[in-house]
Structures are given as C-alpha cells and as structure tokens.
Amino acid sequence: MLGNGRTGGGVALVGSAWTPVTKDSGRDEGDLALEACLLAIRDAGLEPDDVDGIATYPGGMVSSVSSTHVLMGLGMTKVRWYCDADGNGPAASTAVVEAALAVAAGACDVAVAFRSYTRPKAHGAGAAPPSITLPPDIAFKVPYGGAMASQWVAMYAQAHMHEFGTTPEHLGTIAVNTRDFASRNHRAIMREPITIDDYLSSPIVSDPFRLLDCDYPVDAAVAVVLTTPERAADMPHRPVAIRSLSVAPGPRPDWDQAPSLVEMSAAYAARDMWAHAGDISPADVDVVELYDGFTFLALSWLEALGFCELGEGGPFVASGATAAGGELPMNTHGGNLSEGRTHGMGQIAEAVRQLQGRCGDRQVEGAEVAVVSGGGGPIAGCLLLQS
C-alpha cells in the first residue's frame, strides 16, 4: 500500500551501503542485493537476524529481485513484514516510504529497504530478450513516437522551455555540476569533469535531451536501514529522522494526460510533504538529493519543492546555487547521471551520509536538513530528513 503522510520523526535512518558501481560486474541482481543489504545492516551495527522488516522496489519492467530472496539469502528468521513495491511508485523511494510507514505503524522495528539493478545487456543474433511487462496504455503512446521515458519527459522539457525560456545551457549546468560532485566520489562511474561545451557537443537523444541529460545504467545495489528512535540511539552513527514524507501522484497520473506539461506530480507530493513538516521550511534545507533520471526532472523538483518559483529553475541553477559551495548543493554523490542509475536509492543513502557527516571531500559543512525525491512525471515521492 502506498500512502501520503508523515512520521513526525518517529522513524530514523541508521545504516546505508552501496555495492561497487560498475558497467558489467558479471553478477546478477540477487547477488548484488544480498551484498548491499548485508553491508547496510552491518553499517547500522546489526546482524541480519536483528531485522524484522524488508522492502524493495523491483520496478516491474527492469528488475525482479524480491524481498524474500534477500530474506532467505541472508538467513533472516524474524521478518514479520515485507513489501515488494511495484513499478508504479516513485522509483526506489517507494521502498523507503513503505518501510518508514511500517516502522511508524509498529509492523516492524528494524527494516532494510533496497534497490538492485543491472545494466541492460546486448542480445546476440537469435537470442531472445528478457521478458518484460509493458503498461496497457503504452499502446496509445507508441503510434505517436512515445515509446520510452526520454520521449515522455522531453515533452515536459519542451513545454517548460517554451513557457519560461529555459535553455539547454540551464540543463547542461545541472549535468556539469553533478559531474563535479561525482569527481569526488570514488563509487561514481562517470568521474571525468565536463564543461558546458562538452554537454552541448553530446548527441541529441530526444530533443531537447542530449546524451549527457540522461542517467547512466550500471550494475549496482543500494540499501538503507530504518528503525525507531529508541533503537537508533544505540547504533554507531548519528540517527537521521524522517520528519515528513509523501507519495502524491495528483489527479491525472499519466505522462500525456496530466493537467499541466510544466508542472509534474512532484508539485502534489512536495505540497503534501511540507504541509506535515512542522516548523521546517525550504529555507532550512542544507542539501538536496533530487531524482535525476534526466536533468530536467531535477530542475522540476527544485521548483516543486519551493526552492525557486515555477519557471525559475533554469536561472536558479545558473546562479550556482546547486553547485559545490552553493546555497543548496544538489546530488552531491553524482546522482543517477554520474554515480549511476539506481533509480534514486543512491540519493537516499547519500542524504543519510551527508547528515551523518560521512561524505569526505564532498561533505556539505554543517548539513542538518535534507530533502530527497524520487520519480518524475506522473509518479512522485519525497522525504524530509533531519539529523
């Protein structure tokens, strides 16, 4: 079950871990999931049998690792709640939202949430591609050239450019800044710095998106551990409280049926999250880790979350606000664009470590409040975190 709501700080994130991020690990998603979950559990000072809840975001079309695979693989004997969220939720944040609500409701005391993914492989002559399930409404999009997310999100980006004067250079600034952060992250798969000229020279994928607007597929798994504040007090790292969260798709959750092409479902989720945030406001946020399957999604989240007005995302990023040393550093690990595509779970783990002061050269000094987002278009979720 997905739902809107808040935990009021009654749930804490206490552990996080990544597997190595690679182009071709030679490992399957299940193996990666086991490693990430075990590392995250031990990062929290626990062992698998201390965990009684587990959640994942299989993503339907692109992954199939179940929570029970990890349960059995790690020998967890005390699990009393589990969830395999489907691909309609806001990417990997779905699993964390589900786990947070379960802990807050008392369905479990310690939960691990994970996302495991392997880079799509080329298929040789005569080889059958893996079976995937496509949503029924795809039949109404394909005849018009709308077969994939890059084309759907491009419609929104084009509309934003037409309405507000957003430019390719604005999107490119996000790609350049993200790569700068990735150069300080030993996990990131794309660490070589890039310039605006490099961005503008990269090939068009789906106008206005260039190759460097798109996230980078990798083999990787990421996991986080959640528990109650009482349990968290005895764990090795500073607890990170979930102050508020929301999953809000809006009234017409479809790529081409939305009420507006310049404001995504992120606006509904953001408004709901802030409505339950107590005395915390956008002005109090020190760092943001925003979903960036495409550069434009991160720009849309900046507007939706109230860090700038609708239509002002381009000038906001051009001002340097989201770069290293700016007033609102964004995607400090390199994001899906440069660390690698983990459907936003990397954003969540990075936010936890930023608020624990564990990010080395890319650490945002004094970071105490963070916002994390997942998804874009018709699916959106966000969390407000505080250390």
Backbone torsions as a table, in degrees:
resi	resn	phi	psi	omega
1	MET	NA	132.3	172.5
2	LEU	-99.4	153.7	177.5
3	GLY	-165.1	161.6	174.5
4	ASN	-89.8	159.4	175.0
5	GLY	154.4	-168.9	-179.2
6	ARG	-141.8	161.6	175.9
7	THR	-109.1	-8.7	178.2
8	GLY	60.1	24.4	-177.6
9	GLY	84.7	7.3	-178.8
10	GLY	-82.7	6.3	176.0
11	VAL	-135.6	138.7	-179.6
12	ALA	-124.8	141.5	171.3
13	LEU	-91.7	126.2	-170.6
14	VAL	-127.6	-12.0	-179.8
15	GLY	-144.5	152.8	179.4
16	SER	-155.8	151.4	178.9
17	ALA	-164.6	151.4	172.8
18	TRP	-121.9	149.5	161.6
19	THR	-80.1	171.2	167.9
20	PRO	-56.1	144.8	178.5
21	VAL	-102.3	118.4	-173.3
22	THR	-137.3	166.3	175.2
23	LYS	-80.6	-32.7	-179.8
24	ASP	-156.4	94.0	-176.4
25	SER	-78.8	-18.3	-173.6
26	GLY	75.0	9.5	-178.2
27	ARG	-113.6	158.3	177.1
28	ASP	-93.5	170.5	-175.2
29	GLU	-64.0	-34.1	179.7
30	GLY	-65.1	-41.5	178.9
31	ASP	-64.1	-43.6	178.1
32	LEU	-63.2	-41.0	179.8
33	ALA	-61.3	-42.9	178.9
34	LEU	-60.1	-43.9	-178.9
35	GLU	-64.2	-47.8	-177.5
36	ALA	-62.5	-43.2	-178.9
37	CYS	-65.5	-43.0	179.7
38	LEU	-63.2	-42.4	179.7
39	LEU	-64.9	-40.7	179.6
40	ALA	-66.5	-41.5	178.7
41	ILE	-61.8	-43.7	179.3
42	ARG	-72.6	-28.6	174.5
43	ASP	-62.5	-28.8	177.2
44	ALA	-85.8	3.4	-179.8
45	GLY	77.3	24.6	-176.0
46	LEU	-120.8	174.2	172.6
47	GLU	-122.3	160.7	-175.7
48	PRO	-51.2	-35.6	-177.9
49	ASP	-75.9	-3.7	172.8
50	ASP	-83.5	-10.6	-174.6
51	VAL	-95.4	130.5	178.6
52	ASP	-123.0	12.9	175.4
53	GLY	-146.6	148.5	-177.9
54	ILE	-152.3	138.7	-179.8
55	ALA	-143.5	149.0	176.0
56	THR	-144.8	165.4	174.5
57	TYR	-116.8	92.4	179.8
58	PRO	-65.5	-29.3	179.0
59	GLY	79.1	5.6	172.0
60	GLY	59.3	-72.1	-173.4
61	MET	-78.3	-22.7	-167.4
62	VAL	-127.8	5.4	179.1
63	SER	-163.1	156.3	-176.7
64	SER	-142.1	17.8	179.8
65	VAL	-75.8	123.7	-178.0
66	SER	-95.0	161.8	175.5
67	SER	-64.3	-33.1	-179.6
68	THR	-69.3	-26.0	175.2
69	HIS	-61.4	-45.0	179.9
70	VAL	-71.1	-41.1	178.2
71	LEU	-53.1	-50.0	-177.8
72	MET	-75.0	-38.6	-177.0
73	GLY	-65.6	-32.1	179.8
74	LEU	-97.8	1.8	177.1
75	GLY	67.7	35.9	177.8
76	MET	-75.1	123.2	-175.6
77	THR	-109.5	-5.2	-172.9
78	LYS	-116.1	13.5	-178.3
79	VAL	-65.9	128.7	177.9
80	ARG	-125.4	4.0	174.6
81	TRP	-151.1	136.6	175.4
82	TYR	-150.6	159.0	-177.6
83	CYS	-152.4	127.5	169.7
84	ASP	-107.9	91.9	-177.8
85	ALA	-68.1	141.2	-177.3
86	ASP	-84.3	-178.7	-173.1
87	GLY	-77.7	3.1	-179.9
88	ASN	-87.2	-11.4	179.8
89	GLY	-80.2	173.7	-177.9
90	PRO	-77.5	71.7	175.5
91	ALA	55.5	-151.5	-171.2
92	ALA	-65.7	-19.8	177.4
93	SER	-61.6	-22.4	178.0
94	THR	-56.0	-46.7	-177.8
95	ALA	-63.8	-38.6	-179.3
96	VAL	-70.7	-41.2	176.7
97	VAL	-60.3	-46.8	179.7
98	GLU	-59.9	-45.4	-178.9
99	ALA	-65.6	-39.5	179.1
100	ALA	-62.9	-43.7	179.1
101	LEU	-65.7	-35.0	178.9
102	ALA	-66.6	-43.8	178.1
103	VAL	-64.4	-44.3	-179.2
104	ALA	-62.0	-33.4	-178.7
105	ALA	-84.3	-8.1	-178.6
106	GLY	84.3	11.3	178.4
107	ALA	-70.0	-24.0	173.6
108	CYS	-155.3	163.5	-179.5
109	ASP	-103.1	-33.7	179.4
110	VAL	-135.3	123.5	-178.1
111	ALA	-126.0	146.0	171.1
112	VAL	-113.8	134.4	177.6
113	ALA	-120.7	136.6	-174.1
114	PHE	-143.4	161.9	170.4
115	ARG	-137.0	127.7	178.2
116	SER	-124.8	139.6	-172.0
117	TYR	-153.6	141.2	171.9
118	THR	-123.6	144.1	-177.6
119	ARG	-60.0	132.4	177.2
120	PRO	-56.9	135.7	-178.1
121	LYS	-103.1	149.2	175.6
122	ALA	-69.9	148.7	-178.9
123	HIS	-110.6	130.5	-179.8
124	GLY	-70.6	169.9	-180.0
125	ALA	-57.3	130.1	177.7
126	GLY	84.8	-8.3	-178.8
127	ALA	-86.0	138.5	179.9
128	ALA	-84.5	135.7	176.1
129	PRO	-69.2	160.2	178.4
130	PRO	-62.9	149.3	178.9
131	SER	-71.0	131.8	176.5
132	ILE	-130.3	156.8	178.0
133	THR	-108.0	120.8	-179.7
134	LEU	-99.6	144.1	178.4
135	PRO	-65.3	146.8	-175.9
136	PRO	-59.1	-33.2	-175.4
137	ASP	-73.0	-5.6	179.1
138	ILE	-61.6	-26.8	180.0
139	ALA	-63.5	-24.4	179.9
140	PHE	-89.7	-7.7	-178.9
141	LYS	-104.1	-39.9	-175.0
142	VAL	-56.6	-41.8	-179.3
143	PRO	-61.2	-19.9	-179.4
144	TYR	-104.3	15.4	177.5
145	GLY	82.6	16.3	-179.4
146	GLY	-106.0	71.9	-173.8
147	ALA	-99.9	-11.4	-174.2
148	MET	-151.1	165.4	-173.3
149	ALA	-60.7	-35.5	-178.7
150	SER	-59.7	-33.2	179.2
151	GLN	-77.8	-38.4	-179.6
152	TRP	-66.2	-48.5	-178.8
153	VAL	-67.3	-31.0	179.1
154	ALA	-60.1	-33.2	176.9
155	MET	-60.0	-44.3	179.4
156	TYR	-64.6	-43.1	-179.5
157	ALA	-63.2	-42.2	178.6
158	GLN	-62.4	-42.1	179.7
159	ALA	-64.2	-40.1	179.6
160	HIS	-64.6	-41.8	178.5
161	MET	-63.7	-41.2	-179.6
162	HIS	-67.1	-42.3	-174.4
163	GLU	-76.9	-39.0	-168.7
164	PHE	-120.5	-3.0	-179.7
165	GLY	79.4	18.1	175.1
166	THR	-60.4	141.7	-173.4
167	THR	-118.7	162.1	172.7
168	PRO	-57.0	-34.8	179.0
169	GLU	-62.8	-33.2	176.0
170	HIS	-63.0	-47.6	178.0
171	LEU	-64.0	-39.4	179.9
172	GLY	-63.0	-32.9	177.7
173	THR	-61.1	-38.4	177.1
174	ILE	-63.0	-44.8	179.5
175	ALA	-62.5	-41.8	-178.8
176	VAL	-67.3	-45.4	-179.6
177	ASN	-64.9	-39.9	179.8
178	THR	-62.6	-42.1	179.3
179	ARG	-66.0	-34.6	177.6
180	ASP	-61.3	-44.4	176.3
181	PHE	-63.8	-41.2	-178.7
182	ALA	-62.0	-29.4	-179.8
183	SER	-64.3	-16.1	179.4
184	ARG	-102.5	6.5	-175.8
185	ASN	-115.9	112.4	-175.2
186	HIS	-64.5	-20.6	179.6
187	ARG	-78.5	-29.2	-169.2
188	ALA	-58.3	138.4	-177.7
189	ILE	-84.4	-24.4	178.4
190	MET	-116.7	98.8	-173.2
191	ARG	-113.5	-10.4	-178.4
192	GLU	-72.1	122.1	-179.5
193	PRO	-57.6	149.2	177.6
194	ILE	-127.6	160.7	178.0
195	THR	-113.3	170.6	174.6
196	ILE	-60.3	-36.9	177.6
197	ASP	-63.3	-40.5	176.1
198	ASP	-59.9	-43.7	-179.9
199	TYR	-61.0	-50.4	-177.1
200	LEU	-66.2	-21.9	179.2
201	SER	-86.4	-11.9	-179.5
202	SER	-73.3	147.9	-171.9
203	PRO	-67.1	148.3	174.8
204	ILE	-69.0	132.4	176.5
205	VAL	-101.1	-51.8	176.8
206	SER	-152.5	103.2	-171.5
207	ASP	-48.0	123.0	15.8
208	PRO	-96.9	9.9	-174.8
209	PHE	-78.7	130.7	171.0
210	ARG	-98.1	173.9	-179.5
211	LEU	-56.1	-38.4	-176.6
212	LEU	-80.1	1.0	169.9
213	ASP	-85.6	-10.9	-169.0
214	CYS	-106.1	145.9	178.8
215	ASP	-67.4	165.0	-172.0
216	TYR	-111.5	117.6	-178.8
217	PRO	-70.2	138.5	-176.5
218	VAL	-143.8	171.8	165.7
219	ASP	-98.0	119.1	180.0
220	ALA	-171.3	160.2	170.4
221	ALA	-139.3	146.2	179.1
222	VAL	-134.1	143.0	-179.7
223	ALA	-142.2	151.7	174.1
224	VAL	-133.8	156.5	-179.8
225	VAL	-117.3	134.9	-179.9
226	LEU	-122.5	147.5	177.2
227	THR	-157.7	-175.1	178.3
228	THR	-79.3	156.1	177.1
229	PRO	-58.4	-33.6	-179.9
230	GLU	-64.1	-46.4	177.8
231	ARG	-67.1	-38.1	-175.2
232	ALA	-62.7	-28.6	-176.7
233	ALA	-61.9	-21.8	-176.9
234	ASP	-101.5	9.1	-174.6
235	MET	-98.9	163.8	-167.4
236	PRO	-66.0	-32.8	-173.1
237	HIS	-110.7	158.8	179.4
238	ARG	-56.9	126.5	178.9
239	PRO	-66.9	144.6	176.4
240	VAL	-114.5	111.1	-175.4
241	ALA	-80.0	139.7	170.4
242	ILE	-88.2	105.0	-176.4
243	ARG	-79.9	-32.6	-178.9
244	SER	-161.6	155.0	177.4
245	LEU	-154.8	161.0	177.9
246	SER	-158.7	145.6	167.0
247	VAL	-128.0	109.5	-173.2
248	ALA	-139.7	103.0	-175.8
249	PRO	-78.7	-15.5	-176.6
250	GLY	85.8	-179.6	-170.9
251	PRO	-76.0	-23.3	-177.7
252	ARG	-133.5	76.1	-175.7
253	PRO	-76.8	76.0	177.0
254	ASP	-149.4	144.5	-176.0
255	TRP	-58.1	-41.3	-174.3
256	ASP	-110.8	13.4	178.4
257	GLN	-121.9	11.1	-177.4
258	ALA	-67.9	151.8	178.7
259	PRO	-62.3	-26.3	-177.2
260	SER	-140.7	144.1	175.3
261	LEU	-97.3	2.6	177.7
262	VAL	-115.2	-2.2	178.9
263	GLU	-138.2	114.6	-175.1
264	MET	-87.0	179.8	177.2
265	SER	-59.4	-18.3	176.2
266	ALA	-52.2	-33.3	-178.5
267	ALA	-63.3	-39.0	-179.8
268	TYR	-69.8	-44.5	-180.0
269	ALA	-64.3	-42.2	-178.7
270	ALA	-63.4	-45.4	179.6
271	ARG	-60.3	-41.2	-179.5
272	ASP	-68.2	-40.7	179.1
273	MET	-61.3	-47.3	-178.7
274	TRP	-67.4	-28.5	179.4
275	ALA	-64.9	-22.1	-179.5
276	HIS	-113.2	20.2	-173.8
277	ALA	-92.3	2.5	-179.4
278	GLY	64.9	-130.2	-176.0
279	ASP	-92.5	11.5	177.8
280	ILE	-93.5	135.2	-179.5
281	SER	-129.0	171.7	177.6
282	PRO	-54.3	-31.3	-179.4
283	ALA	-66.2	-18.0	-178.3
284	ASP	-89.7	-7.1	-173.7
285	VAL	-79.9	132.6	-177.4
286	ASP	-97.3	-28.9	-175.8
287	VAL	-154.2	145.3	178.5
288	VAL	-127.5	140.8	176.2
289	GLU	-123.4	96.1	-167.7
290	LEU	-110.2	143.0	-175.0
291	TYR	-58.9	129.8	-175.6
292	ASP	-137.3	54.5	169.3
293	GLY	-58.1	-30.4	170.4
294	PHE	-140.4	151.0	-178.8
295	THR	-53.4	-38.7	-175.6
296	PHE	-64.1	-30.2	178.3
297	LEU	-63.3	-42.3	178.2
298	ALA	-63.5	-40.6	177.7
299	LEU	-62.1	-41.8	179.4
300	SER	-63.7	-39.2	178.5
301	TRP	-65.1	-38.2	177.9
302	LEU	-57.3	-42.7	179.2
303	GLU	-70.1	-46.6	-176.3
304	ALA	-61.4	-36.6	-176.6
305	LEU	-82.1	-1.9	174.4
306	GLY	85.7	15.0	176.8
307	PHE	-78.2	-18.2	170.4
308	CYS	-155.1	167.9	-178.6
309	GLU	-76.3	160.3	174.5
310	LEU	-56.2	127.3	-179.4
311	GLY	93.8	-10.3	-177.1
312	GLU	-103.8	8.4	-179.4
313	GLY	-61.1	-39.0	-179.8
314	GLY	-61.7	-56.5	177.0
315	PRO	-60.0	-31.4	-179.9
316	PHE	-63.6	-47.7	179.5
317	VAL	-70.9	-33.2	179.1
318	ALA	-65.8	-23.8	-179.6
319	SER	-72.9	-12.1	-177.0
320	GLY	91.9	4.7	-175.7
321	ALA	-60.8	-33.7	-174.6
322	THR	-99.2	3.6	-179.8
323	ALA	-85.1	172.0	174.2
324	ALA	-57.0	129.2	-177.7
325	GLY	85.4	-4.3	178.7
326	GLY	-80.0	176.5	-177.3
327	GLU	-71.4	-21.5	-177.6
328	LEU	-143.0	73.2	180.0
329	PRO	-54.8	135.3	-174.0
330	MET	-124.2	132.3	176.6
331	ASN	54.2	62.3	-171.9
332	THR	-70.9	-10.1	176.8
333	HIS	-95.6	-10.5	-175.3
334	GLY	112.1	-10.1	176.0
335	GLY	63.3	-174.0	173.7
336	ASN	-64.6	-24.8	-178.1
337	LEU	-67.3	-38.7	-171.9
338	SER	-126.1	-36.0	172.9
339	GLU	-69.3	-39.9	179.1
340	GLY	133.8	153.5	-173.8
341	ARG	-74.4	106.8	170.5
342	THR	-122.5	24.2	176.8
343	HIS	53.4	35.9	172.8
344	GLY	93.4	-8.5	178.3
345	MET	-69.0	-30.2	174.6
346	GLY	-61.9	-37.0	176.8
347	GLN	-60.6	-42.7	-178.0
348	ILE	-66.8	-47.3	179.4
349	ALA	-63.0	-38.5	178.4
350	GLU	-64.8	-41.1	178.5
351	ALA	-61.8	-41.4	177.9
352	VAL	-59.4	-47.6	-177.2
353	ARG	-70.0	-33.5	175.2
354	GLN	-61.6	-43.6	-177.9
355	LEU	-75.5	-14.1	173.3
356	GLN	-94.0	-3.7	179.5
357	GLY	71.9	36.3	-171.5
358	ARG	-117.1	26.2	-171.6
359	CYS	-109.2	14.3	170.8
360	GLY	57.8	-128.4	-174.2
361	ASP	-64.9	-21.6	-178.8
362	ARG	-102.2	9.3	-178.7
363	GLN	-63.2	131.6	173.7
364	VAL	-84.4	115.3	-174.0
365	GLU	-61.1	130.2	176.2
366	GLY	72.5	16.0	-177.4
367	ALA	-64.5	123.8	-179.9
368	GLU	-127.4	-22.3	-178.4
369	VAL	-130.8	133.6	179.8
370	ALA	-137.0	153.2	170.2
371	VAL	-119.7	135.5	176.7
372	VAL	-121.2	141.7	177.1
373	SER	-130.8	158.9	177.1
374	GLY	-138.5	144.7	175.1
375	GLY	85.0	-173.1	-179.2
376	GLY	-179.6	170.3	-176.9
377	GLY	64.1	-123.0	-175.9
378	PRO	-85.1	-2.7	-179.5
379	ILE	-124.3	133.2	-175.0
380	ALA	-156.0	138.4	174.8
381	GLY	-148.4	149.1	179.0
382	CYS	-150.5	154.6	-178.4
383	LEU	-133.5	140.6	174.5
384	LEU	-106.2	121.0	-174.5
385	LEU	-117.1	147.0	-179.9
386	GLN	-144.4	135.4	177.4
387	SER	-95.4	NA	NA
